[in-house]
Amino acid sequence: MKQSGFKAFNTIANTIIINYRFIFNYFVNRSTNTAAESFKAKIKAFRAQFKRG
């Protein structure tokens, strides 16, 4: 893919190369970082609530 000259393919390939451990971890253990992302979103919403006023 890298030799094809299509930048979109290179971007996808690089993303997979950088994140392959997390990708494989999902398929082996069925684990994700959903809980951490949800907690992060709640903190962000909480902070935004007090920025308005």
C-alpha distance matrix in Angstrom:
0.0 3.8 5.4 5.2 7.6 7.6 9.3 9.7 6.2 6.7 10.1 9.6 7.8 10.6 13.1 12.6 12.8 15.9 17.5 16.8 20.6 21.8 19.6 20.8 24.3 24.5 23.9 26.3 29.0 28.4 29.0 27.8 29.0 30.6 34.1 33.2 31.5 34.6 37.0 35.2 35.5 39.2 39.8 38.2 40.3 43.4 43.0 42.4 45.6 47.7 46.1 47.4 51.0
3.8 0.0 3.8 5.5 6.4 7.5 8.2 9.8 7.1 5.6 9.3 10.1 7.9 9.5 12.7 12.9 12.3 15.0 17.3 17.1 20.7 22.1 20.5 21.9 25.2 25.7 25.6 27.7 30.3 29.9 30.0 28.6 29.4 31.2 34.5 33.2 31.6 34.9 37.0 34.9 35.4 39.1 39.4 37.7 40.1 43.0 42.3 41.8 45.2 47.0 45.2 46.7 50.3
5.4 3.8 0.0 3.8 5.5 8.1 9.9 12.1 9.8 8.9 12.7 13.6 11.6 13.2 16.5 16.6 15.9 18.7 21.1 20.7 24.3 25.8 24.1 25.3 28.6 29.2 28.8 30.9 33.6 33.3 33.6 32.2 33.1 34.9 38.3 37.0 35.4 38.6 40.7 38.6 39.0 42.7 43.1 41.2 43.6 46.6 45.8 45.2 48.6 50.4 48.5 49.9 53.5
5.2 5.5 3.8 0.0 3.8 5.6 8.6 10.3 8.4 8.8 12.4 13.1 12.0 14.2 16.9 17.2 17.3 20.0 22.0 21.7 25.5 26.5 24.4 25.9 29.3 29.4 29.0 31.4 34.1 33.3 33.8 32.3 33.3 34.7 38.2 37.2 35.2 38.2 40.6 38.5 38.6 42.3 42.9 40.9 43.0 46.1 45.5 44.6 47.9 49.9 48.0 49.1 52.8
7.6 6.4 5.5 3.8 0.0 3.8 6.1 8.9 8.3 8.0 11.1 12.8 12.4 13.8 16.5 17.6 17.7 19.8 22.0 22.4 26.1 26.9 25.2 27.1 30.2 30.3 30.3 32.8 35.2 34.3 34.4 32.5 33.1 34.4 37.8 36.5 34.4 37.4 39.7 37.3 37.3 41.1 41.4 39.2 41.3 44.5 43.6 42.6 46.0 47.9 45.7 46.8 50.5
7.6 7.5 8.1 5.6 3.8 0.0 3.8 5.5 5.5 6.6 9.0 10.3 10.9 12.6 14.6 15.9 16.8 18.7 20.4 21.0 24.8 25.1 23.1 25.4 28.4 28.1 28.2 31.0 33.2 31.9 32.1 30.0 30.6 31.6 35.1 34.0 31.6 34.5 36.9 34.7 34.4 38.2 38.8 36.5 38.4 41.7 40.9 39.8 43.1 45.1 43.1 44.0 47.8
9.3 8.2 9.9 8.6 6.1 3.8 0.0 3.8 5.4 5.0 6.2 8.7 9.8 10.5 12.3 14.3 15.1 16.4 18.3 19.5 23.1 23.2 21.7 24.3 27.0 26.7 27.3 30.1 31.9 30.7 30.4 28.1 28.3 29.3 32.7 31.3 28.9 31.9 34.1 31.6 31.5 35.3 35.6 33.3 35.4 38.6 37.6 36.6 40.0 41.8 39.7 40.8 44.5
9.7 9.8 12.1 10.3 8.9 5.5 3.8 0.0 3.8 5.4 5.1 6.3 8.6 9.9 10.7 12.5 14.3 15.5 16.6 17.8 21.4 21.1 19.3 22.1 24.7 24.0 24.6 27.6 29.3 27.8 27.6 25.3 25.7 26.4 29.9 28.9 26.3 29.1 31.6 29.3 28.9 32.7 33.4 31.2 33.0 36.3 35.7 34.6 37.8 39.9 38.1 39.0 42.7
6.2 7.1 9.8 8.4 8.3 5.5 5.4 3.8 0.0 3.8 5.4 5.1 6.0 8.5 9.8 10.6 12.2 14.2 15.4 15.8 19.6 19.8 17.7 19.9 22.9 22.5 22.7 25.5 27.6 26.4 26.6 24.7 25.5 26.6 30.1 29.2 27.0 29.9 32.4 30.5 30.4 34.1 34.9 32.9 34.9 38.1 37.7 36.8 40.0 42.2 40.5 41.6 45.3
6.7 5.6 8.9 8.8 8.0 6.6 5.0 5.4 3.8 0.0 3.8 5.5 5.0 6.0 8.5 9.9 10.4 12.1 14.1 14.9 18.6 19.1 17.6 19.9 22.7 22.8 23.3 25.8 27.8 27.0 26.7 24.7 25.2 26.7 30.1 28.7 26.8 30.0 32.1 29.9 30.2 33.9 34.3 32.4 34.7 37.7 37.0 36.4 39.8 41.6 39.8 41.2 44.8
10.1 9.3 12.7 12.4 11.1 9.0 6.2 5.1 5.4 3.8 0.0 3.8 5.5 5.2 6.2 8.7 9.9 10.6 12.2 13.8 17.3 17.2 16.0 18.8 21.2 21.0 22.0 24.6 26.2 25.1 24.5 22.1 22.3 23.6 26.9 25.5 23.3 26.5 28.6 26.3 26.5 30.3 30.6 28.6 30.9 34.0 33.2 32.6 35.9 37.8 36.1 37.5 41.1
9.6 10.1 13.6 13.1 12.8 10.3 8.7 6.3 5.1 5.5 3.8 0.0 3.8 5.5 5.1 6.3 8.6 10.0 10.6 11.5 15.2 14.9 13.1 15.8 18.5 18.0 18.7 21.5 23.3 22.0 21.8 19.7 20.4 21.7 25.2 24.2 22.2 25.2 27.6 25.7 25.9 29.6 30.3 28.6 30.7 33.8 33.5 32.9 36.1 38.2 36.8 38.1 41.7
7.8 7.9 11.6 12.0 12.4 10.9 9.8 8.6 6.0 5.0 5.5 3.8 0.0 3.8 5.5 5.2 6.2 8.7 10.0 10.1 13.9 14.6 12.9 14.9 17.9 18.2 18.5 20.8 23.0 22.3 22.3 20.7 21.5 23.3 26.7 25.6 24.0 27.3 29.4 27.6 28.2 31.9 32.4 31.0 33.3 36.2 35.8 35.6 38.8 40.8 39.4 40.9 44.5
10.6 9.5 13.2 14.2 13.8 12.6 10.5 9.9 8.5 6.0 5.2 5.5 3.8 0.0 3.8 5.4 5.0 6.1 8.5 9.7 13.1 13.8 13.1 15.3 17.8 18.5 19.4 21.5 23.2 22.7 22.1 20.2 20.4 22.5 25.6 24.0 22.6 26.0 27.8 25.7 26.6 30.3 30.4 29.0 31.6 34.3 33.6 33.6 36.9 38.6 37.2 39.0 42.4
13.1 12.7 16.5 16.9 16.5 14.6 12.3 10.7 9.8 8.5 6.2 5.1 5.5 3.8 0.0 3.8 5.5 5.2 6.1 8.1 11.3 11.1 10.4 13.3 15.3 15.5 16.9 19.2 20.6 19.7 18.9 16.7 16.9 18.8 22.0 20.5 19.0 22.4 24.3 22.4 23.2 26.8 27.1 25.8 28.3 31.0 30.6 30.6 33.8 35.7 34.4 36.1 39.6
12.6 12.9 16.6 17.2 17.6 15.9 14.3 12.5 10.6 9.9 8.7 6.3 5.2 5.4 3.8 0.0 3.8 5.5 5.2 5.3 9.0 9.4 7.9 10.2 12.8 13.3 14.1 16.2 18.1 17.5 17.2 15.7 16.7 18.8 22.0 21.1 19.9 23.2 25.3 23.8 24.8 28.2 28.8 27.9 30.3 32.9 32.8 33.0 36.0 38.0 37.0 38.8 42.2
12.8 12.3 15.9 17.3 17.7 16.8 15.1 14.3 12.2 10.4 9.9 8.6 6.2 5.0 5.5 3.8 0.0 3.8 5.6 5.4 8.7 10.4 9.8 11.3 13.8 15.2 15.9 17.4 19.3 19.5 19.0 17.7 18.5 21.1 23.9 22.6 21.9 25.4 27.0 25.4 26.8 30.2 30.4 29.6 32.3 34.7 34.3 34.8 37.9 39.6 38.6 40.6 43.9
15.9 15.0 18.7 20.0 19.8 18.7 16.4 15.5 14.2 12.1 10.6 10.0 8.7 6.1 5.2 5.5 3.8 0.0 3.8 6.0 8.1 9.1 9.8 11.8 13.4 14.9 16.5 17.8 19.0 19.1 17.9 16.2 16.2 19.0 21.6 19.8 19.2 22.8 24.1 22.3 23.9 27.3 27.2 26.4 29.3 31.6 31.0 31.7 34.8 36.3 35.3 37.5 40.7
17.5 17.3 21.1 22.0 22.0 20.4 18.3 16.6 15.4 14.1 12.2 10.6 10.0 8.5 6.1 5.2 5.6 3.8 0.0 3.8 5.6 5.5 6.3 8.8 10.0 11.2 13.1 14.5 15.5 15.4 14.1 12.5 12.9 15.7 18.4 17.0 16.5 20.0 21.5 20.2 21.7 24.9 25.2 24.7 27.4 29.7 29.6 30.3 33.2 34.9 34.2 36.3 39.5
16.8 17.1 20.7 21.7 22.4 21.0 19.5 17.8 15.8 14.9 13.8 11.5 10.1 9.7 8.1 5.3 5.4 6.0 3.8 0.0 3.8 5.5 5.0 6.0 8.4 10.0 10.9 12.1 13.9 14.3 13.8 13.1 14.5 17.3 20.0 19.2 19.0 22.3 23.9 23.0 24.6 27.6 28.2 27.9 30.5 32.7 32.8 33.6 36.4 38.2 37.7 39.7 42.9
20.6 20.7 24.3 25.5 26.1 24.8 23.1 21.4 19.6 18.6 17.3 15.2 13.9 13.1 11.3 9.0 8.7 8.1 5.6 3.8 0.0 3.8 5.4 5.2 6.0 8.7 10.1 10.3 11.6 12.6 11.7 11.5 12.9 16.1 18.3 17.5 18.0 21.2 22.5 21.9 23.9 26.6 27.1 27.3 29.9 31.8 32.1 33.2 35.9 37.6 37.3 39.6 42.6
21.8 22.1 25.8 26.5 26.9 25.1 23.2 21.1 19.8 19.1 17.2 14.9 14.6 13.8 11.1 9.4 10.4 9.1 5.5 5.5 3.8 0.0 3.8 5.5 4.9 6.4 9.0 9.9 10.2 10.3 8.9 8.0 9.3 12.4 14.8 14.1 14.5 17.6 19.1 18.7 20.4 23.1 23.8 24.1 26.5 28.5 29.0 30.0 32.5 34.4 34.3 36.4 39.4
19.6 20.5 24.1 24.4 25.2 23.1 21.7 19.3 17.7 17.6 16.0 13.1 12.9 13.1 10.4 7.9 9.8 9.8 6.3 5.0 5.4 3.8 0.0 3.8 5.4 5.4 6.9 9.0 10.3 9.7 9.6 9.0 11.2 13.5 16.4 16.4 16.2 19.0 21.1 20.7 22.0 24.8 25.9 25.9 28.0 30.3 31.0 31.7 34.1 36.3 36.1 37.9 41.1
20.8 21.9 25.3 25.9 27.1 25.4 24.3 22.1 19.9 19.9 18.8 15.8 14.9 15.3 13.3 10.2 11.3 11.8 8.8 6.0 5.2 5.5 3.8 0.0 3.8 5.4 5.2 6.1 8.4 9.1 9.8 10.6 13.3 15.7 18.3 18.5 18.9 21.5 23.4 23.5 24.9 27.5 28.6 29.0 31.1 33.1 33.9 34.8 37.2 39.3 39.3 41.2 44.2
24.3 25.2 28.6 29.3 30.2 28.4 27.0 24.7 22.9 22.7 21.2 18.5 17.9 17.8 15.3 12.8 13.8 13.4 10.0 8.4 6.0 4.9 5.4 3.8 0.0 3.8 5.5 5.1 5.7 6.9 6.6 8.0 10.7 13.4 15.5 15.8 16.8 19.2 20.8 21.2 23.0 25.2 26.3 27.0 29.1 30.9 31.9 33.1 35.2 37.2 37.5 39.5 42.4
24.5 25.7 29.2 29.4 30.3 28.1 26.7 24.0 22.5 22.8 21.0 18.0 18.2 18.5 15.5 13.3 15.2 14.9 11.2 10.0 8.7 6.4 5.4 5.4 3.8 0.0 3.8 5.6 5.5 4.3 4.9 6.1 9.6 11.4 13.9 14.9 15.4 17.4 19.5 20.1 21.4 23.6 25.1 25.8 27.5 29.5 30.8 31.7 33.6 35.9 36.3 38.0 40.9
23.9 25.6 28.8 29.0 30.3 28.2 27.3 24.6 22.7 23.3 22.0 18.7 18.5 19.4 16.9 14.1 15.9 16.5 13.1 10.9 10.1 9.0 6.9 5.2 5.5 3.8 0.0 3.8 5.9 5.4 7.9 9.7 13.3 14.8 17.3 18.6 19.0 20.8 23.1 23.8 24.9 27.1 28.8 29.4 30.9 33.0 34.4 35.2 37.1 39.5 39.9 41.5 44.4
26.3 27.7 30.9 31.4 32.8 31.0 30.1 27.6 25.5 25.8 24.6 21.5 20.8 21.5 19.2 16.2 17.4 17.8 14.5 12.1 10.3 9.9 9.0 6.1 5.1 5.6 3.8 0.0 3.8 5.9 8.1 10.9 14.3 16.3 18.1 19.3 20.4 22.3 24.0 25.0 26.5 28.4 29.9 30.9 32.6 34.3 35.7 36.9 38.7 40.9 41.5 43.3 46.1
29.0 30.3 33.6 34.1 35.2 33.2 31.9 29.3 27.6 27.8 26.2 23.3 23.0 23.2 20.6 18.1 19.3 19.0 15.5 13.9 11.6 10.2 10.3 8.4 5.7 5.5 5.9 3.8 0.0 3.8 5.3 8.8 12.1 13.8 15.2 16.7 18.2 19.6 21.2 22.6 24.2 25.7 27.3 28.6 30.2 31.7 33.2 34.6 36.2 38.3 39.2 41.0 43.6
28.4 29.9 33.3 33.3 34.3 31.9 30.7 27.8 26.4 27.0 25.1 22.0 22.3 22.7 19.7 17.5 19.5 19.1 15.4 14.3 12.6 10.3 9.7 9.1 6.9 4.3 5.4 5.9 3.8 0.0 3.8 6.8 10.4 11.4 13.2 15.2 16.1 17.3 19.3 20.8 21.9 23.5 25.4 26.5 27.8 29.6 31.3 32.3 33.9 36.3 37.1 38.7 41.4
29.0 30.0 33.6 33.8 34.4 32.1 30.4 27.6 26.6 26.7 24.5 21.8 22.3 22.1 18.9 17.2 19.0 17.9 14.1 13.8 11.7 8.9 9.6 9.8 6.6 4.9 7.9 8.1 5.3 3.8 0.0 3.8 7.0 8.6 10.1 11.6 13.0 14.4 16.0 17.4 18.9 20.5 22.1 23.4 24.9 26.5 28.1 29.3 30.9 33.1 34.0 35.8 38.4
27.8 28.6 32.2 32.3 32.5 30.0 28.1 25.3 24.7 24.7 22.1 19.7 20.7 20.2 16.7 15.7 17.7 16.2 12.5 13.1 11.5 8.0 9.0 10.6 8.0 6.1 9.7 10.9 8.8 6.8 3.8 0.0 3.8 5.5 7.8 8.9 9.6 11.4 13.4 14.3 15.6 17.6 19.2 20.1 21.7 23.5 24.9 26.0 27.8 30.1 30.7 32.4 35.2
29.0 29.4 33.1 33.3 33.1 30.6 28.3 25.7 25.5 25.2 22.3 20.4 21.5 20.4 16.9 16.7 18.5 16.2 12.9 14.5 12.9 9.3 11.2 13.3 10.7 9.6 13.3 14.3 12.1 10.4 7.0 3.8 0.0 3.8 5.5 5.4 6.3 8.7 10.1 10.7 12.4 14.5 15.7 16.6 18.6 20.2 21.4 22.7 24.6 26.6 27.2 29.2 31.9
30.6 31.2 34.9 34.7 34.4 31.6 29.3 26.4 26.6 26.7 23.6 21.7 23.3 22.5 18.8 18.8 21.1 19.0 15.7 17.3 16.1 12.4 13.5 15.7 13.4 11.4 14.8 16.3 13.8 11.4 8.6 5.5 3.8 0.0 3.8 5.5 5.1 6.0 8.6 9.8 10.5 12.3 14.3 15.2 16.4 18.3 20.0 21.0 22.5 25.0 25.7 27.3 30.0
34.1 34.5 38.3 38.2 37.8 35.1 32.7 29.9 30.1 30.1 26.9 25.2 26.7 25.6 22.0 22.0 23.9 21.6 18.4 20.0 18.3 14.8 16.4 18.3 15.5 13.9 17.3 18.1 15.2 13.2 10.1 7.8 5.5 3.8 0.0 3.8 5.5 5.1 6.2 8.6 9.9 10.7 12.5 14.3 15.4 16.6 18.6 20.0 21.2 23.4 24.6 26.4 28.8
33.2 33.2 37.0 37.2 36.5 34.0 31.3 28.9 29.2 28.7 25.5 24.2 25.6 24.0 20.5 21.1 22.6 19.8 17.0 19.2 17.5 14.1 16.4 18.5 15.8 14.9 18.6 19.3 16.7 15.2 11.6 8.9 5.4 5.5 3.8 0.0 3.8 5.4 5.2 6.1 8.7 10.0 10.7 12.3 14.3 15.4 16.7 18.4 20.1 21.9 22.8 25.0 27.4
31.5 31.6 35.4 35.2 34.4 31.6 28.9 26.3 27.0 26.8 23.3 22.2 24.0 22.6 19.0 19.9 21.9 19.2 16.5 19.0 18.0 14.5 16.2 18.9 16.8 15.4 19.0 20.4 18.2 16.1 13.0 9.6 6.3 5.1 5.5 3.8 0.0 3.8 5.4 5.0 6.2 8.7 9.9 10.5 12.3 14.2 15.4 16.4 18.4 20.6 21.1 22.9 25.7
34.6 34.9 38.6 38.2 37.4 34.5 31.9 29.1 29.9 30.0 26.5 25.2 27.3 26.0 22.4 23.2 25.4 22.8 20.0 22.3 21.2 17.6 19.0 21.5 19.2 17.4 20.8 22.3 19.6 17.3 14.4 11.4 8.7 6.0 5.1 5.4 3.8 0.0 3.8 5.4 5.1 6.3 8.8 9.9 10.6 12.4 14.4 15.3 16.6 19.1 20.1 21.6 24.2
37.0 37.0 40.7 40.6 39.7 36.9 34.1 31.6 32.4 32.1 28.6 27.6 29.4 27.8 24.3 25.3 27.0 24.1 21.5 23.9 22.5 19.1 21.1 23.4 20.8 19.5 23.1 24.0 21.2 19.3 16.0 13.4 10.1 8.6 6.2 5.2 5.4 3.8 0.0 3.8 5.4 5.1 6.3 8.7 9.9 10.6 12.5 14.3 15.4 17.3 18.7 20.7 22.8
35.2 34.9 38.6 38.5 37.3 34.7 31.6 29.3 30.5 29.9 26.3 25.7 27.6 25.7 22.4 23.8 25.4 22.3 20.2 23.0 21.9 18.7 20.7 23.5 21.2 20.1 23.8 25.0 22.6 20.8 17.4 14.3 10.7 9.8 8.6 6.1 5.0 5.4 3.8 0.0 3.8 5.4 5.2 6.2 8.7 9.9 10.7 12.4 14.4 16.0 16.7 18.9 21.4
35.5 35.4 39.0 38.6 37.3 34.4 31.5 28.9 30.4 30.2 26.5 25.9 28.2 26.6 23.2 24.8 26.8 23.9 21.7 24.6 23.9 20.4 22.0 24.9 23.0 21.4 24.9 26.5 24.2 21.9 18.9 15.6 12.4 10.5 9.9 8.7 6.2 5.1 5.4 3.8 0.0 3.8 5.4 5.0 6.2 8.5 9.9 10.5 12.3 14.7 15.3 16.9 19.6
39.2 39.1 42.7 42.3 41.1 38.2 35.3 32.7 34.1 33.9 30.3 29.6 31.9 30.3 26.8 28.2 30.2 27.3 24.9 27.6 26.6 23.1 24.8 27.5 25.2 23.6 27.1 28.4 25.7 23.5 20.5 17.6 14.5 12.3 10.7 10.0 8.7 6.3 5.1 5.4 3.8 0.0 3.8 5.4 5.1 6.1 8.6 9.8 10.6 12.9 14.4 15.9 18.1
39.8 39.4 43.1 42.9 41.4 38.8 35.6 33.4 34.9 34.3 30.6 30.3 32.4 30.4 27.1 28.8 30.4 27.2 25.2 28.2 27.1 23.8 25.9 28.6 26.3 25.1 28.8 29.9 27.3 25.4 22.1 19.2 15.7 14.3 12.5 10.7 9.9 8.8 6.3 5.2 5.4 3.8 0.0 3.8 5.5 5.0 6.2 8.6 9.9 11.2 12.5 14.8 16.8
38.2 37.7 41.2 40.9 39.2 36.5 33.3 31.2 32.9 32.4 28.6 28.6 31.0 29.0 25.8 27.9 29.6 26.4 24.7 27.9 27.3 24.1 25.9 29.0 27.0 25.8 29.4 30.9 28.6 26.5 23.4 20.1 16.6 15.2 14.3 12.3 10.5 9.9 8.7 6.2 5.0 5.4 3.8 0.0 3.8 5.4 5.2 6.2 8.7 10.4 10.6 12.7 15.4
40.3 40.1 43.6 43.0 41.3 38.4 35.4 33.0 34.9 34.7 30.9 30.7 33.3 31.6 28.3 30.3 32.3 29.3 27.4 30.5 29.9 26.5 28.0 31.1 29.1 27.5 30.9 32.6 30.2 27.8 24.9 21.7 18.6 16.4 15.4 14.3 12.3 10.6 9.9 8.7 6.2 5.1 5.5 3.8 0.0 3.8 5.5 5.0 6.2 9.0 9.9 11.0 13.6
43.4 43.0 46.6 46.1 44.5 41.7 38.6 36.3 38.1 37.7 34.0 33.8 36.2 34.3 31.0 32.9 34.7 31.6 29.7 32.7 31.8 28.5 30.3 33.1 30.9 29.5 33.0 34.3 31.7 29.6 26.5 23.5 20.2 18.3 16.6 15.4 14.2 12.4 10.6 9.9 8.5 6.1 5.0 5.4 3.8 0.0 3.8 5.5 5.2 6.9 9.0 10.7 12.4
43.0 42.3 45.8 45.5 43.6 40.9 37.6 35.7 37.7 37.0 33.2 33.5 35.8 33.6 30.6 32.8 34.3 31.0 29.6 32.8 32.1 29.0 31.0 33.9 31.9 30.8 34.4 35.7 33.2 31.3 28.1 24.9 21.4 20.0 18.6 16.7 15.4 14.4 12.5 10.7 9.9 8.6 6.2 5.2 5.5 3.8 0.0 3.8 5.4 5.5 6.4 9.1 11.0
42.4 41.8 45.2 44.6 42.6 39.8 36.6 34.6 36.8 36.4 32.6 32.9 35.6 33.6 30.6 33.0 34.8 31.7 30.3 33.6 33.2 30.0 31.7 34.8 33.1 31.7 35.2 36.9 34.6 32.3 29.3 26.0 22.7 21.0 20.0 18.4 16.4 15.3 14.3 12.4 10.5 9.8 8.6 6.2 5.0 5.5 3.8 0.0 3.8 5.4 5.0 6.6 9.4
45.6 45.2 48.6 47.9 46.0 43.1 40.0 37.8 40.0 39.8 35.9 36.1 38.8 36.9 33.8 36.0 37.9 34.8 33.2 36.4 35.9 32.5 34.1 37.2 35.2 33.6 37.1 38.7 36.2 33.9 30.9 27.8 24.6 22.5 21.2 20.1 18.4 16.6 15.4 14.4 12.3 10.6 9.9 8.7 6.2 5.2 5.4 3.8 0.0 3.8 5.6 5.9 7.7
47.7 47.0 50.4 49.9 47.9 45.1 41.8 39.9 42.2 41.6 37.8 38.2 40.8 38.6 35.7 38.0 39.6 36.3 34.9 38.2 37.6 34.4 36.3 39.3 37.2 35.9 39.5 40.9 38.3 36.3 33.1 30.1 26.6 25.0 23.4 21.9 20.6 19.1 17.3 16.0 14.7 12.9 11.2 10.4 9.0 6.9 5.5 5.4 3.8 0.0 3.8 5.5 5.9
46.1 45.2 48.5 48.0 45.7 43.1 39.7 38.1 40.5 39.8 36.1 36.8 39.4 37.2 34.4 37.0 38.6 35.3 34.2 37.7 37.3 34.3 36.1 39.3 37.5 36.3 39.9 41.5 39.2 37.1 34.0 30.7 27.2 25.7 24.6 22.8 21.1 20.1 18.7 16.7 15.3 14.4 12.5 10.6 9.9 9.0 6.4 5.0 5.6 3.8 0.0 3.8 5.7
47.4 46.7 49.9 49.1 46.8 44.0 40.8 39.0 41.6 41.2 37.5 38.1 40.9 39.0 36.1 38.8 40.6 37.5 36.3 39.7 39.6 36.4 37.9 41.2 39.5 38.0 41.5 43.3 41.0 38.7 35.8 32.4 29.2 27.3 26.4 25.0 22.9 21.6 20.7 18.9 16.9 15.9 14.8 12.7 11.0 10.7 9.1 6.6 5.9 5.5 3.8 0.0 3.8
51.0 50.3 53.5 52.8 50.5 47.8 44.5 42.7 45.3 44.8 41.1 41.7 44.5 42.4 39.6 42.2 43.9 40.7 39.5 42.9 42.6 39.4 41.1 44.2 42.4 40.9 44.4 46.1 43.6 41.4 38.4 35.2 31.9 30.0 28.8 27.4 25.7 24.2 22.8 21.4 19.6 18.1 16.8 15.4 13.6 12.4 11.0 9.4 7.7 5.9 5.7 3.8 0.0
